[in-house]
């Protein structure tokens, strides 16, 4: 009877379970070569993973550039505000001395 909650066949499940059991047995033995529970990925899947990595790296670089631009804009705005406040403070004593 097929289980409606799993997407693999009973034979494939039994193979994976056997591989996993062998993996657990060899886990504590450092002399033996490790067991691979799953087979190698198809070539298309590997290419897709490399594409995803490349796109992710590009997006991360763009994010970093945008963050730098935002930080620079905030710093420039802060400097403008300080300059405006300083200019306002310089103008205030002049108007007080005239009274």
MOFEN-V908610 format. One record per backbone hydrogen bond with DSSP energy under -0.5 kcal/mol. CO is the residue of the C=O (numbers start at 1). NH is the residue of the N-H. Records with the same first field share a line. If there is no record, write none. Layout:
CO=NH, NH
This chain:
2=4
3=6
9=13
10=14
11=15
12=16
13=17
14=18
15=19
16=20
17=21
18=22
19=23
20=24
21=25
22=26
23=27
26=29
28=30
29=32
35=37
42=46
43=47
44=48
45=49
46=50
47=51
48=52
49=53
50=54
51=55
52=56
53=57
54=58
55=59
56=60
57=61
58=62
59=63
60=64
61=65
62=66
63=67
64=68
65=69
66=70
67=71
68=72
69=73
70=74
71=75
72=76
73=77
74=78
75=79
76=80
77=81
78=82
79=83
80=84
81=85
82=86
83=87
84=88
85=89
86=90
87=91
88=92
89=93
90=94
91=95
92=96
93=97
94=98
95=99
